[in-house]
Every structure is written in structure tokens, then in C-alpha cells.
Amino acid sequence: MFYDPLPTLTPILISHCNAKQKPFFDACDGIFVNYTWAESAPSVSAAAAAHRRYDVYMGVDVFGRGTYGGGGMACAAAAQVALRAGTSLALFAPGWV
């Protein structure tokens, strides 16, 4: 699994799968997209991943630290956006419930 916000790839946080990450994505089982993604990120990531779109795991921080939808009981909002785009979802810190 490849985690997207590596500083060797970009000095800023991208939070979606893109061409700079493609060689790493191709060499591993999937990519864990950082939880600070925007609403368009799952669609952009699915397009970049093509037939491997389900190997893109959109991160969701259940504590809500900058995550799409706000975290907590609103994690379903992020899940719906990821599902519509055809990507997977990865929950960070689900034990708070």
C-alpha cells in the first residue's frame, strides 16, 4: 500500500492519485489517499487509476481533522462520494465510536 502525501513527490499535499504517483501506484497493491481530499478527488483519482480504481482508498479521518464530510457520524458523506466515483474507502481511527 502506498500512502499519497510523501514529501519526495511534492512539497504540498495533493490528496488524490495523480501522474506523479502513478509509478508508485503501479508497483504496489493500492494507494491510501490522505484524508484532506476535496469532493472532486475520488473522481480524479478513479480516472488516474483507470481499471484499478478500487485500489484507490480515499482516506477518512473519523475524528474529522480536515476530512471531507467532517468525520464522526458524517463519515457517510465521504463514503457516498467515494462510492459514486468507484473508489474504495479507508477509515482512520474508527475506534472513537
C-alpha positions as CSV (number, residue, x, y, z in Angstrom):
1,M,0.0,0.0,0.0
2,F,1.3,3.4,-1.0
3,Y,0.4,6.5,1.2
4,D,0.0,9.6,-1.0
5,P,1.5,12.6,0.9
6,L,5.1,11.7,0.5
7,P,7.3,14.9,0.6
8,T,9.7,13.5,-2.1
9,L,6.9,13.7,-4.6
10,T,5.5,17.1,-3.9
11,P,6.1,19.9,-1.4
12,I,2.3,20.3,-1.0
13,L,-0.4,17.9,0.0
14,I,-2.1,16.7,-3.2
15,S,-4.7,14.3,-1.7
16,H,-5.7,12.4,-4.9
17,C,-4.0,9.9,-7.2
18,N,-2.1,11.6,-10.0
19,A,0.6,11.1,-12.7
20,K,3.5,11.8,-10.2
21,Q,2.3,8.9,-8.0
22,K,1.4,6.5,-10.9
23,P,4.8,4.7,-10.9
24,F,4.4,4.0,-7.2
25,F,0.8,3.0,-7.5
26,D,1.7,0.6,-10.4
27,A,4.3,-1.0,-8.2
28,C,2.1,-1.8,-5.2
29,D,-1.3,-3.1,-4.3
30,G,-3.0,0.3,-3.8
31,I,-2.9,3.9,-2.7
32,F,-4.2,5.4,0.5
33,V,-5.2,8.9,-0.3
34,N,-4.7,11.3,2.6
35,Y,-7.9,12.3,4.4
36,T,-7.8,16.0,3.4
37,W,-9.3,15.5,-0.1
38,A,-11.8,17.7,-1.9
39,E,-15.1,16.4,-3.3
40,S,-13.6,16.0,-6.8
41,A,-10.6,13.9,-5.6
42,P,-12.3,10.5,-5.8
43,S,-13.3,11.1,-9.5
44,V,-9.9,12.5,-10.4
45,S,-8.2,9.5,-8.6
46,A,-10.5,6.9,-10.3
47,A,-9.7,8.4,-13.7
48,A,-5.9,8.2,-13.0
49,A,-6.2,4.7,-11.7
50,A,-8.3,3.5,-14.6
51,H,-9.1,-0.2,-14.3
52,R,-7.6,-0.2,-10.8
53,R,-9.9,2.4,-9.3
54,Y,-11.0,0.1,-6.5
55,D,-7.3,0.0,-5.4
56,V,-7.6,3.7,-4.5
57,Y,-8.6,4.1,-0.9
58,M,-9.9,7.5,-0.1
59,G,-8.9,8.3,3.5
60,V,-11.5,9.5,6.0
61,D,-10.4,10.6,9.5
62,V,-13.2,9.7,11.8
63,F,-12.0,12.4,14.2
64,G,-12.8,14.9,11.5
65,R,-9.4,16.6,11.2
66,G,-9.8,18.2,7.8
67,T,-11.6,15.2,6.3
68,Y,-14.3,15.5,3.7
69,G,-17.7,15.5,5.3
70,G,-16.4,16.3,8.8
71,G,-15.8,12.9,10.2
72,G,-17.8,11.4,13.1
73,M,-21.3,10.3,12.2
74,A,-20.9,12.3,9.0
75,C,-18.4,9.8,7.5
76,A,-21.2,8.5,5.3
77,A,-21.0,11.7,3.2
78,A,-17.4,10.8,2.3
79,A,-18.4,7.2,1.7
80,Q,-21.1,8.3,-0.7
81,V,-18.7,10.5,-2.8
82,A,-16.1,7.7,-2.9
83,L,-18.7,5.1,-3.9
84,R,-20.1,7.3,-6.7
85,A,-16.6,7.7,-8.1
86,G,-16.0,3.9,-7.9
87,T,-13.1,4.1,-5.4
88,S,-12.7,2.4,-2.1
89,L,-12.7,4.0,1.4
90,A,-10.3,3.7,4.3
91,L,-11.4,4.8,7.8
92,F,-8.7,6.2,10.1
93,A,-9.3,5.9,13.8
94,P,-12.8,4.3,13.7
95,G,-12.5,3.2,17.4
96,W,-13.8,6.6,18.7
97,V,-17.4,5.4,18.4
